[in-house]
């Protein structure tokens, strides 16, 4: 069996190295961009939009396309294509939204406990960014750029290069790599679950457009819609009035932002509806989830060690685990 394992190990080592090198490219170009922009007199470093545009554009326009070229150096096997009806897509969306929401609660709970242990809250960089940036900036980066490039890199390119070793292996890689790529514990839990679920959708349809659209809707609801609603209710003023203990001031603030608060309430009801619908859809369709085995018959233990316990994959994982640990220590 040894002669069969060595080519598999080499394949996954090369794949992991390409993702690791792509990660170094992303960090290197972003740091170079940050180094340059802080020296430009017309860029204010405390302007979240300007800072985000200056550092994220190089990633999406340069780093990630180069990363895709690196990954393409690894041999791939195309996933067989199957059509998905709109009802099937909608069902899958509700399920993905429910599992994302529930896993996010788990992630928040874990970081809350860690915050208690270390004596200070775990910083949630994404939440800070979302509350500060312009909705149009969020729309461009989080709803357009991120879903397209992330789905290509962590679904299509990754799964096309791992699916011949079994659909379970492919979607597990998709979930782990996607979760780690977010670089913080706040997002890891739900990013991992979404990566696994969207990986499942891709291995069963072979059409990346389905997961790109789901990714776009999820990010829209979590970023653009959230920003609009938080500004409609003037969240900071509302929290200040609530903390002040002045009931009259609080009631005046509520009255001034009543339409926004009503929209916020409708949004909350919609989210709850999505989650409940998703749980029901998952319960109904759970038994339909079937994963095909590897084309190459390799014992499970040996396949795991060849696929995950190699230099390339370990380097990629270790790099991001260090980032997550650093985020927890901030």
Order of alpha helices (4+ residues) and beta strands (2+ residues): alpha-alpha-alpha-alpha-alpha-alpha-alpha-alpha-alpha-alpha-alpha-alpha-alpha-alpha-alpha-alpha
